[in-house]
């Protein structure tokens, strides 16, 4: 059954990223991951055609998808909108 995200798990993932992506720029594992993603040419979500005005609808529709039901971590619509916002061009 899905569980909520704990700070301990986030710290564990950050530590794994720090080790795995040690050569990338950034102070945290998540910053290093962002640098790696940009170097691979992955475009921000808004450059892929999803406008900020569509984030709420996309998040709401995602909650019922089969991939979300299989996710081991429960994410709320608010979490999904935040993830989309962090994946947008303004964050790069």
Secondary structure, 3 states (H helix, E strand, C coil): CCECCCHHHHHHHHHHHHHHCCCCCCCCHHHHHHHHHHHCCCCCHHHHCCCHHHHHHHHHHHCCCHHHHCCCECCCHHHHHHHHHHCCHHHC
